């Protein structure tokens, strides 16, 4: 398989993953958490680059540690998820920057962690994304109703006698896995764009809640492949092109919704 075909397959899988992970991030308002996590896994990749091991495994292991830290910080009275995300983001990115500065010989791998490159993904990266996609779909098929109830009515969920921590663990695990596998293609900086932007666009366009995931997946695949094609045709960075296309589609949907709302608004005399 050519490098471009492999890149297209990876972007397609990530687009499909946006229908699951992106929808969870958007509906549960975890965008900042996802951004914090993507940046804060930087040290895990640097450490594994130092010892010559797979960077993705290092990021995944460090992501698990960060999720535990965030969970503990969020339980401190007077604090919350946003505060915990901010603390972890600062800690992780600062530690990664320090480790990278102390080891300047790692220039290329470390830069790949930050900006990624769809054209440089390996079969192992594609396989990891496929596994996460399948597992995320299976988990949501089993626990989807509970996750949905907890998302829109956490008080009622707890009042019904259900424990909230298993749902939080499931959602956080799916989001963390999705963020990590997106990094080889689009990096820590743009990794969230390919997951969140399609889901945010789908939320604007979907007539009901159940159509958000399939519409997000469709938009994610189409905009991702369009960005990849543009990067080849105009010889620009693939990750940046994909990020711009996904963001552009969201802005178009937002403007279209605003115009439609203005058009439907009744005109009053006087």
WOURBEL-V553436 format. One record per backbone hydrogen bond with DSSP energy under -1.0 kcal/mol. CO is the residue of the C=O (numbers start at 1). NH is the residue of the N-H. Records with the same first field share a line. If there is no record, write none. Layout:
# WOURBEL-V553436
CO=NH  NH
This chain:
# WOURBEL-V553436
2=6
3=7
4=8
5=9
6=10
7=11
8=12
9=13
10=14
11=15
12=16
13=17
14=18
16=19
17=20  21
20=24
21=25
22=26
23=27
24=28
25=30
26=29
30=34
31=35
32=36
33=37
34=38
35=39
36=40
37=41
39=42
41=45
42=46
43=47
44=48
45=49
46=50
47=51
48=53
54=58
55=59
56=60
57=61
58=62
59=63
60=64
61=65
62=66
63=67
64=68
65=69
66=70
67=71
68=72
69=73
70=74
73=76
76=79
80=84
81=85
82=86
83=87
84=88
85=89
86=90
87=91
88=92
89=93
90=94
91=95
92=96
93=97
94=98
95=99
96=100
97=101
98=102
103=106
104=107
106=110
107=111
108=112
109=113
110=114
111=115
112=116
113=188
114=189
117=120
118=121
122=126
123=127
124=128
125=129
126=130
127=131
128=132
129=133
130=134
131=135
132=136
133=137
134=138
135=139
136=140
137=141
138=142
139=143
140=144
143=147
144=148
145=149
146=150
147=151
148=152
149=153
153=157
154=158
155=159
156=160
157=162
158=161
164=168
165=169
166=170
167=171
168=172
169=173
170=174
171=175
172=176
173=177
174=178
175=179
176=180
177=181
178=182
180=183
182=186
183=187
184=117
186=190
187=191
190=194
192=196
193=197
196=200
197=201
198=202
199=203
200=204
201=205
202=206
208=211
209=212
211=215
212=216
213=217
214=218
215=219
216=220
217=221
218=222
219=223
220=224
221=225
222=226
223=227
224=228
225=229
226=230
227=231
228=232
229=233
230=234
231=236
237=241
238=242
239=243
240=244
241=245
242=246
243=247
244=248
245=249
246=250
247=251
248=252
249=253
250=254
251=255
252=256
253=257
254=258
255=259
256=260
257=261
258=262
259=263
260=264
